[in-house]
C-alpha cells in the first residue's frame, strides 16, 4: 500500500546550522509518509540540506511568507506535486516518527479543514506559550477543535486549498501571515483544525527577539484588516487591537516602533488589495470561536 505523500518546505538564513541539522534529522525519520523536501535559502545558498532535497537560492531575503511560497512553487514545478504541504521552521522538530502520518490521518478525518495544526510545545513536550495556541481561549492547549488561525511554522495544509487562495501573502514579510491565510481560507469555504494530541517541539523563544517585530506586527495588523474585513468591522477590529497592542508595548517595550508600525500600516493600507469577506464568513469565524473583531 502506498503512503501519503507530503511536500515539506524549510526556510534558512544559514544562521543556526546545528539546529537545522537536528530538525532535519527528525523530519527524515518520519514513517508512514513519503516526504519530499525543499530547502529555501532566503537571500543565501542553503548549507544544511538533506539528501535528495531540492534547493532554492533566492537572491535576497523576501521574508518568510515569500520564501515559503517560493518553496511550494519549486515543489510544484518539480512535477507530481503532493496533496499535502507541510511548512516547517528550521529549528522545529518532530518528537515522534509518526507525527506527519498522524497529521495526514487527522486531515482525512476532517475533509472540511484546509489546515491541520499540531500542538507546538517547548522541548519539554509540555510548555505551550499562549501565542502558540491558535484560538482565543488558550488556557487548555490540549483541547482540540476547529480554529481560525494557525501557527505558521509547523502546519499541514492541503495543496488544493493553499493554491486556491494564492498561498501566503508575501508583502507582509514577517508576522501575522497565518491569520491572513486563515481568513482567506475561511472565505473560500474551508476551516482549520487543531490536532492538540499531536505534538511538535520548538525552542521557547519570543518573537520580540527580532528587531523588526514591533513595527511589522503593528503594520501587518492594519494591512490584514484592510485586506479582509468588511467596512463595518474595520473600526471594531482596529480599535480593539490598538488598545491591546499599545498596552503590550507600554508593558513590554517597543512603544516607539509599535507607533511607527501603526502609522506605516494606516498610511500605506491602500497598497493592499481589498477583498472583504462576506457575512457568511464572519458568521463561520464567530461560530468557530473567534469573531473577526479581535
Secondary structure as UniProt FT lines:
FT   STRAND          4..12
FT   HELIX           17..28
FT   STRAND          33..42
FT   TURN            51..52
FT   STRAND          54..58
FT   HELIX           64..77
FT   STRAND          84..88
FT   TURN            90..91
FT   STRAND          92..93
FT   TURN            97..98
FT   HELIX           99..109
FT   TURN            111..112
FT   STRAND          113..121
FT   TURN            123..124
FT   HELIX           130..132
FT   TURN            141..142
FT   STRAND          145..147
FT   TURN            152..153
FT   STRAND          154..158
FT   HELIX           159..164
FT   TURN            165..166
FT   HELIX           170..172
FT   HELIX           177..187
FT   TURN            188..189
FT   STRAND          191..202
FT   HELIX           207..209
FT   TURN            211..212
FT   HELIX           213..228
FT   HELIX           231..252
FT   HELIX           255..267
FT   HELIX           269..271
FT   HELIX           279..287
FT   TURN            288..289
FT   TURN            292..293
//
